[in-house]
Amino acid sequence: MKAVRVLSVASEIYPLIKTGGLADVTGALPKAFKVEGIEARTVVPGYPDVLNELEGADEVLRFPNFYGGPARVLGSSAAGLDLFILDAPHLFARPGNPYVAPDGADWPDNAIRFAALGRTAAEIGQGAIPAFVPDVVHAHDWQAGLTHAFLHYSERPRPATIMTVHNLAYQGKFAREVLSDIGLSPESFTIDGVEYYGGIGFLKAGLQFADRITAVSPTYAVEIQQPDAGMGLDGLLRARSNVLSGILNGIDISVWNPETDPRIASPFSVNTLPDRAANKTALQRRFDLPLAPDAFLLGVISRLSWQKGLDLLLETLPLVLGDGTQLVLLGNGDRYLEARYSAAAKSYPDRIGVLIGYDENLAHLIQAGADALVVPSRFEPCGLTQLCALRYGAIPIVSRVGGLADTVIDANETIIAADAATGIQFGPVTSENLAGAIRRAKGLFHNKPAWQRIQKNGMTVDVSWHNRARRYADLYRQIAKPN
């Protein structure tokens, strides 16, 4: 059987460039496809961090004048990934965050930058590189959404298309005045085209024109069809519900493996769980907290934002920090929340440790050393941090939304009796319910046999991409158009 060729379109990909979970997904999926008979390549912008990691490169396509300057597409490999890189220095040769300027504002030409990414993907999708003509073009999030508009409005044959929503809150909305600048005709500016509340919607375009739509968890696929979570796109998603499905994310279990992880203090497994204790000590030492093996140690690894519910955790601190409970937090985002958590750490220096920013090594140590990982999101498309927590024996305390509801089995009395619990769920999402969930977890923590059973249940859950990648592969085969 001929392998299905898939062109993935993404604005970031781990380990080359990452700001969040999108990169983890786009970096792990192609590797998981190798056993599914899928030949996958990913087109990504040529940021400096990407170009610096290439293992040699061949120019496979050239654009003499492309959105304000010369550009070329490089074919290359890096970190086990097969790539097409849009090398357009006038658009992407910028330091730091791929979306945000050093002053903290979005780059003013983001519409042009990511229109260029979509246009490049559309050209490759329609055969511009004869050595790789894809059967399916799979776009991820708003930055890739315009790919499907370019394919739709072209008069040339096109491949099958998929649009994956990783977070509907980020939609890529721009002023209608840039329509001609991004290369679309006036006829495209309609409610059935790229028009979105008087502007241009990149994500809306992808959802409008894709043959299939996926969300990153089954529950999130249901939630986004309702006004509360639909972010203005629920009507379109309800209208296209016959082509919308939810496929859970996974994690790369070769990267997230407590038995072989070089980033943690002491390797361990489900069969050597006592060896995990050394990581708790290392984590307490890292944050200058008392070295108390019996203290209940909560961990947070998160973007600091309203979505993540971390303002609610702040409200619970006076209630949950008694009895020697400790908290370590790694994250950044909202400046107000950053300041509040930094102030809390100063107020409770023997209870709270905070690092504002992101550190991959520390993220692994928190998963390996915290007793429980708190994820109190108001909405969560899938979430990856709770999957890592399961694998590392950090009991997830999660809100009952989106992918959190799909991946954590609540430790209520019935489930504990059935020996199936993997974590703690709470809902609705309020500070009172979060505090109650933490108290419930603390009670289980002091029941060591029960706590260890929950840890072991979580550590044996399949959080890999194996079955998830198979679902994507099946979807590709269903819609692939023969070349």
C-alpha positions as CSV (number, residue, x, y, z in Angstrom):
1,M,0.0,0.0,0.0
2,K,1.3,3.4,-1.0
3,A,2.2,5.6,2.1
4,V,-0.1,8.6,2.6
5,R,1.9,11.8,2.3
6,V,0.9,14.5,4.9
7,L,2.1,18.0,5.0
8,S,1.8,19.5,8.5
9,V,1.7,23.3,8.8
10,A,2.8,24.7,12.1
11,S,4.3,27.9,13.6
12,E,6.3,26.0,16.1
13,I,7.7,22.5,16.6
14,Y,9.6,20.9,19.5
15,P,12.6,20.8,20.1
16,L,13.4,23.6,17.5
17,I,11.0,26.3,18.6
18,K,8.5,26.2,21.4
19,T,6.2,28.5,23.3
20,G,3.6,25.9,24.4
21,G,1.9,22.6,23.9
22,L,1.4,23.1,20.2
23,A,5.1,22.6,19.6
24,D,5.1,19.4,21.7
25,V,2.3,18.0,19.5
26,T,3.7,19.0,16.2
27,G,7.1,17.6,17.2
28,A,5.9,14.3,18.5
29,L,3.2,13.4,15.9
30,P,5.5,12.9,12.9
31,K,7.7,10.5,14.8
32,A,4.6,8.5,15.9
33,F,3.5,8.3,12.3
34,K,6.5,6.3,11.2
35,V,4.9,3.0,12.4
36,E,1.6,4.0,10.8
37,G,2.7,4.2,7.1
38,I,2.4,7.9,7.0
39,E,5.1,10.0,5.3
40,A,5.0,13.3,7.1
41,R,6.8,16.6,6.6
42,T,6.2,19.8,8.4
43,V,6.5,23.3,7.0
44,V,7.6,25.8,9.6
45,P,8.9,29.4,9.5
46,G,12.6,29.9,9.3
47,Y,13.2,31.5,12.7
48,P,16.8,31.8,13.8
49,D,16.4,29.0,16.3
50,V,15.2,26.7,13.6
51,L,17.8,27.6,11.0
52,N,20.6,27.1,13.6
53,E,19.5,23.5,14.1
54,L,19.3,22.2,10.6
55,E,21.4,19.2,9.6
56,G,22.2,20.6,6.1
57,A,19.6,22.1,3.8
58,D,18.7,22.1,0.1
59,E,16.8,24.9,-1.6
60,V,13.7,23.3,-3.1
61,L,11.6,26.3,-3.9
62,R,12.3,30.0,-4.5
63,F,10.1,33.1,-4.4
64,P,11.8,36.2,-5.8
65,N,9.4,38.6,-4.3
66,F,7.3,37.1,-1.5
67,Y,5.4,39.4,0.8
68,G,7.9,42.2,0.6
69,G,11.2,40.4,0.1
70,P,12.9,37.3,-1.4
71,A,12.2,33.9,0.2
72,R,13.0,30.3,-0.3
73,V,11.9,27.0,1.0
74,L,14.6,24.7,2.3
75,G,14.3,20.9,2.6
76,S,16.1,19.6,5.7
77,S,16.0,17.4,8.7
78,A,16.6,18.2,12.4
79,A,16.0,16.3,15.6
80,G,14.5,13.4,13.7
81,L,12.0,15.6,11.9
82,D,11.6,16.0,8.1
83,L,11.0,19.7,7.4
84,F,10.3,22.4,4.9
85,I,11.5,25.7,6.2
86,L,10.2,29.0,4.9
87,D,13.4,31.0,4.9
88,A,12.2,34.6,4.6
89,P,14.5,36.8,6.7
90,H,12.4,39.9,6.3
91,L,9.6,38.1,8.1
92,F,11.2,35.7,10.5
93,A,14.8,36.7,11.2
94,R,13.9,38.1,14.6
95,P,15.0,37.3,18.1
96,G,13.0,35.8,20.9
97,N,9.3,34.9,20.9
98,P,8.0,34.0,17.4
99,Y,4.8,36.1,17.9
100,V,5.7,38.9,20.2
101,A,8.1,41.8,19.9
102,P,10.6,42.7,22.7
103,D,8.2,45.4,23.9
104,G,5.6,42.7,24.7
105,A,3.2,43.6,21.8
106,D,2.4,41.3,18.9
107,W,4.6,41.8,15.9
108,P,2.6,44.4,13.8
109,D,3.0,42.3,10.6
110,N,1.9,39.0,12.1
111,A,-0.9,38.9,9.5
112,I,1.6,39.0,6.7
113,R,4.1,36.6,8.4
114,F,1.6,33.8,8.9
115,A,-0.2,34.5,5.6
116,A,3.2,33.7,4.1
117,L,3.3,30.5,6.0
118,G,-0.1,29.5,4.8
119,R,0.6,30.5,1.2
120,T,3.8,28.4,1.2
121,A,2.0,25.4,2.5
122,A,-0.7,25.8,-0.1
123,E,1.9,26.0,-2.9
124,I,3.5,22.8,-1.6
125,G,0.1,21.2,-1.3
126,Q,-0.6,21.9,-5.0
127,G,2.7,20.3,-6.2
128,A,5.3,23.1,-6.1
129,I,7.8,20.6,-4.9
130,P,7.5,17.5,-7.2
131,A,9.5,15.3,-4.9
132,F,6.8,15.7,-2.2
133,V,3.2,16.2,-3.3
134,P,1.0,15.6,-0.2
135,D,-2.2,13.7,-0.2
136,V,-3.3,15.7,2.9
137,V,-2.5,19.1,4.3
138,H,-2.9,19.4,8.1
139,A,-2.9,22.9,9.5
140,H,-2.5,23.5,13.3
141,D,-4.0,26.6,15.0
142,W,-4.6,30.0,13.6
143,Q,-1.1,30.7,12.4
144,A,-1.7,28.0,9.7
145,G,-5.4,28.6,9.2
146,L,-5.1,30.7,6.0
147,T,-3.5,27.6,4.2
148,H,-7.0,26.3,3.6
149,A,-8.3,29.6,2.3
150,F,-5.5,29.8,-0.3
151,L,-6.2,26.2,-1.4
152,H,-9.9,26.9,-1.6
153,Y,-9.7,30.0,-3.7
154,S,-7.1,28.5,-6.1
155,E,-8.4,27.0,-9.3
156,R,-5.9,24.2,-9.2
157,P,-6.6,20.7,-7.8
158,R,-5.9,20.5,-4.1
159,P,-5.2,17.8,-1.6
160,A,-7.5,16.9,1.3
161,T,-7.4,19.2,4.3
162,I,-7.6,19.0,8.1
163,M,-7.7,21.9,10.6
164,T,-6.8,21.1,14.2
165,V,-7.9,23.5,17.0
166,H,-5.4,23.4,19.8
167,N,-6.9,26.5,21.6
168,L,-9.9,28.3,20.2
169,A,-9.1,31.3,22.3
170,Y,-6.3,32.3,19.9
171,Q,-7.9,33.1,16.6
172,G,-5.7,35.3,14.5
173,K,-8.1,38.2,13.8
174,F,-6.8,41.1,11.7
175,A,-8.2,44.2,10.1
176,R,-10.0,43.8,6.7
177,E,-7.6,46.4,5.2
178,V,-4.8,43.7,5.0
179,L,-6.9,41.5,2.7
180,S,-5.0,42.4,-0.5
181,D,-1.7,42.5,1.4
182,I,-2.1,38.8,2.4
183,G,-3.0,37.9,-1.2
184,L,-6.7,37.2,-1.1
185,S,-9.3,38.7,-3.5
186,P,-12.2,40.9,-2.4
187,E,-14.6,38.0,-3.2
188,S,-13.1,36.1,-0.2
189,F,-14.4,38.7,2.3
190,T,-17.8,37.2,3.0
191,I,-19.4,35.4,5.9
192,D,-18.8,32.1,4.0
193,G,-15.2,33.1,3.4
194,V,-12.6,34.7,5.6
195,E,-14.7,37.5,7.0
196,Y,-15.0,37.3,10.8
197,Y,-16.9,40.0,12.8
198,G,-15.8,42.7,10.3
199,G,-12.2,41.6,10.1
200,I,-10.2,38.7,8.7
201,G,-10.2,35.5,10.8
202,F,-7.3,33.1,10.1
203,L,-8.6,30.4,12.3
204,K,-12.1,31.0,11.1
205,A,-10.9,30.5,7.5
206,G,-9.3,27.2,8.4
207,L,-12.5,26.0,10.1
208,Q,-14.6,27.2,7.2
209,F,-12.7,25.4,4.4
210,A,-11.1,22.3,5.9
211,D,-12.5,19.0,4.9
212,R,-12.2,17.8,8.5
213,I,-11.8,19.6,11.8
214,T,-10.3,18.0,14.9
215,A,-10.1,19.3,18.4
216,V,-7.4,18.0,20.8
217,S,-9.9,16.1,23.1
218,P,-13.4,14.7,22.7
219,T,-14.8,16.8,25.5
220,Y,-13.3,20.0,24.1
221,A,-14.9,19.1,20.7
222,V,-18.3,19.2,22.4
223,E,-17.6,22.2,24.5
224,I,-16.5,24.5,21.6
225,Q,-19.9,24.0,19.9
226,Q,-21.5,25.9,22.8
227,P,-21.6,29.6,23.3
228,D,-19.6,29.6,26.6
229,A,-16.5,27.9,25.1
230,G,-17.1,28.6,21.4
231,M,-15.4,32.0,21.5
232,G,-17.7,33.4,18.7
233,L,-17.1,30.4,16.5
234,D,-19.6,28.0,18.0
235,G,-22.2,28.6,15.3
236,L,-19.7,27.7,12.6
237,L,-18.6,24.6,14.5
238,R,-22.2,23.5,15.1
239,A,-22.9,23.9,11.4
240,R,-19.8,21.8,10.6
241,S,-20.3,19.3,13.4
242,N,-20.6,16.4,11.0
243,V,-16.9,16.8,10.1
244,L,-15.7,17.7,13.7
245,S,-14.2,15.1,16.0
246,G,-11.9,15.1,19.1
247,I,-8.6,13.2,19.2
248,L,-6.7,13.3,22.5
249,N,-3.2,14.6,22.5
250,G,-0.4,12.4,23.8
251,I,3.1,13.0,24.9
252,D,6.5,11.8,23.7
253,I,7.2,9.0,26.2
254,S,10.9,8.8,25.1
255,V,11.3,12.4,26.4
256,W,9.0,12.0,29.3
257,N,10.3,8.8,30.9
258,P,11.1,8.7,34.6
259,E,13.2,5.6,34.2
260,T,15.7,7.3,31.8
261,D,15.1,11.0,32.3
262,P,18.6,12.8,32.6
263,R,16.9,16.0,33.9
264,I,15.8,14.5,37.2
265,A,17.7,13.7,40.4
266,S,16.8,10.0,40.7
267,P,15.3,7.8,38.0
268,F,12.4,5.6,39.1
269,S,9.6,3.4,37.7
270,V,6.3,2.1,38.9
271,N,8.2,-0.8,40.4
272,T,10.8,1.4,42.1
273,L,8.5,4.1,43.4
274,P,10.5,4.7,46.7
275,D,13.4,6.0,44.5
276,R,11.1,8.9,43.6
277,A,11.6,10.5,47.0
278,A,15.1,11.8,46.1
279,N,13.4,14.0,43.5
280,K,11.2,15.6,46.1
281,T,14.2,16.4,48.2
282,A,16.0,17.9,45.1
283,L,13.0,20.0,44.3
284,Q,12.7,21.3,47.8
285,R,16.4,22.2,47.8
286,R,16.0,23.8,44.4
287,F,13.4,26.3,45.8
288,D,15.1,26.6,49.3
289,L,12.1,25.0,51.0
290,P,12.4,22.9,54.2
291,L,13.6,19.4,53.4
292,A,10.4,17.7,54.7
293,P,9.7,14.4,53.1
294,D,6.2,14.2,54.8
295,A,5.2,17.7,53.7
296,F,2.5,17.7,51.0
297,L,4.2,19.3,48.0
298,L,2.1,20.8,45.2
299,G,3.5,21.7,41.8
300,V,2.4,24.0,39.1
301,I,3.9,24.3,35.6
302,S,1.8,26.7,33.6
303,R,1.3,29.8,31.6
304,L,0.0,32.4,34.1
305,S,-3.4,33.4,32.7
306,W,-7.1,33.7,33.5
307,Q,-7.7,30.6,31.3
308,K,-5.4,28.5,33.6
309,G,-7.3,29.4,36.7
310,L,-4.2,30.4,38.6
311,D,-5.9,33.4,40.2
312,L,-8.1,30.9,41.9
313,L,-5.1,29.1,43.3
314,L,-3.9,32.3,44.8
315,E,-7.2,32.8,46.6
316,T,-6.9,29.3,48.2
317,L,-3.4,29.8,49.5
318,P,-4.3,30.8,53.1
319,L,-6.6,27.7,53.3
320,V,-4.3,25.1,51.8
321,L,-0.8,26.1,53.1
322,G,-1.5,24.8,56.6
323,D,-0.2,21.5,57.9
324,G,3.2,22.2,56.3
325,T,1.9,22.1,52.7
326,Q,4.4,23.5,50.2
327,L,3.9,24.9,46.7
328,V,6.4,25.3,43.8
329,L,5.4,27.2,40.6
330,L,7.1,27.5,37.3
331,G,5.5,29.8,34.7
332,N,5.1,33.2,33.2
333,G,2.5,35.2,31.4
334,D,0.1,37.8,32.9
335,R,2.3,40.4,34.7
336,Y,-0.3,40.8,37.4
337,L,-0.2,37.1,38.3
338,E,3.6,37.0,38.0
339,A,3.7,39.8,40.6
340,R,1.1,38.2,42.9
341,Y,3.0,34.8,42.9
342,S,6.3,36.5,43.5
343,A,4.8,38.4,46.4
344,A,3.3,35.2,47.8
345,A,6.7,33.5,47.7
346,K,8.2,36.4,49.8
347,S,5.3,36.2,52.2
348,Y,5.6,32.5,52.7
349,P,9.3,31.8,52.1
350,D,9.2,28.4,53.8
351,R,6.0,27.3,52.0
352,I,6.1,28.7,48.4
353,G,8.8,28.7,45.7
354,V,8.3,30.5,42.5
355,L,10.4,30.8,39.3
356,I,8.9,33.2,36.7
357,G,9.9,32.0,33.3
358,Y,10.3,28.6,31.8
359,D,13.0,26.0,32.3
360,E,12.6,22.6,30.7
361,N,14.9,20.9,33.2
362,L,13.0,22.3,36.1
363,A,9.7,21.2,34.5
364,H,10.9,17.6,34.5
365,L,12.1,17.9,38.2
366,I,8.7,19.3,39.3
367,Q,6.9,16.4,37.6
368,A,9.3,13.9,39.3
369,G,9.3,15.6,42.7
370,A,5.9,17.1,43.4
371,D,3.4,15.0,45.2
372,A,0.5,16.5,43.2
373,L,0.3,18.8,40.2
374,V,-2.4,21.4,40.2
375,V,-4.2,22.3,36.9
376,P,-7.3,24.4,37.8
377,S,-8.1,25.6,34.2
378,R,-11.3,27.4,33.5
379,F,-11.1,25.7,30.1
380,E,-8.5,23.3,28.7
381,P,-8.5,21.9,25.2
382,C,-6.4,19.0,26.2
383,G,-3.5,19.8,28.4
384,L,-0.2,18.0,28.4
385,T,1.1,18.7,31.8
386,Q,-1.4,16.4,33.5
387,L,-0.3,13.6,31.1
388,C,3.3,14.1,32.2
389,A,2.2,14.1,35.8
390,L,0.5,10.8,35.4
391,R,3.6,9.3,33.9
392,Y,5.8,10.7,36.8
393,G,3.6,9.8,39.7
394,A,2.5,13.3,40.5
395,I,-1.2,13.0,41.2
396,P,-3.1,15.5,39.0
397,I,-5.6,17.8,40.7
398,V,-7.6,19.1,37.7
399,S,-10.8,20.9,36.9
400,R,-13.5,18.9,35.2
401,V,-13.2,20.5,31.7
402,G,-12.0,19.6,28.3
403,G,-9.1,17.2,28.0
404,L,-8.6,17.2,31.8
405,A,-11.9,15.5,32.2
406,D,-11.0,13.0,29.5
407,T,-7.6,12.0,30.9
408,V,-7.9,12.0,34.7
409,I,-10.1,9.5,36.6
410,D,-11.4,11.1,39.8
411,A,-10.6,9.4,43.1
412,N,-14.1,9.2,44.6
413,E,-15.0,6.4,46.9
414,T,-16.4,4.1,44.3
415,I,-13.5,4.5,41.9
416,I,-10.9,4.1,44.7
417,A,-12.7,0.8,45.7
418,A,-12.5,-0.3,42.1
419,D,-8.7,0.6,42.1
420,A,-9.1,2.8,39.0
421,A,-8.5,6.3,40.3
422,T,-5.6,8.3,38.7
423,G,-6.2,11.8,40.2
424,I,-8.6,14.4,41.6
425,Q,-11.2,16.3,39.6
426,F,-13.3,19.2,40.8
427,G,-16.0,21.4,39.3
428,P,-17.5,23.9,38.8
429,V,-14.3,25.9,38.6
430,T,-14.3,28.0,41.7
431,S,-11.7,28.8,44.4
432,E,-13.8,27.0,47.0
433,N,-14.0,23.8,44.9
434,L,-10.3,24.0,44.1
435,A,-9.6,24.2,47.9
436,G,-11.8,21.3,48.5
437,A,-10.0,19.2,45.9
438,I,-6.6,20.0,47.4
439,R,-7.9,19.1,50.9
440,R,-9.2,15.8,49.5
441,A,-5.9,15.1,47.9
442,K,-4.1,16.0,51.1
443,G,-6.2,13.4,53.0
444,L,-5.3,10.7,50.4
445,F,-1.7,11.7,50.6
446,H,-1.6,10.8,54.3
447,N,-3.1,7.4,53.5
448,K,0.1,6.1,52.0
449,P,-1.3,2.7,50.6
450,A,-4.2,4.5,48.8
451,W,-1.9,7.3,47.5
452,Q,0.6,4.8,46.1
453,R,-2.2,2.8,44.3
454,I,-3.4,6.1,42.7
455,Q,0.2,6.9,41.6
456,K,0.7,3.4,40.2
457,N,-2.6,3.6,38.3
458,G,-1.6,6.8,36.7
459,M,1.9,5.6,35.8
460,T,0.5,2.7,33.9
461,V,-2.0,4.7,31.8
462,D,-1.0,4.9,28.1
463,V,-0.3,8.6,27.6
464,S,1.8,8.0,24.5
465,W,0.9,9.0,20.9
466,H,0.6,5.4,19.8
467,N,-3.2,5.1,19.7
468,R,-3.8,8.8,19.1
469,A,-1.5,8.8,16.0
470,R,-3.4,5.8,14.7
471,R,-6.6,7.8,14.8
472,Y,-5.0,10.6,12.8
473,A,-3.6,8.0,10.4
474,D,-7.0,6.5,9.9
475,L,-8.5,9.9,9.3
476,Y,-5.8,10.7,6.7
477,R,-6.5,7.5,4.9
478,Q,-10.3,8.2,4.8
479,I,-9.9,11.6,3.2
480,A,-6.7,11.3,1.1
481,K,-7.1,12.1,-2.5
482,P,-4.9,10.0,-4.9
483,N,-2.3,12.0,-6.7
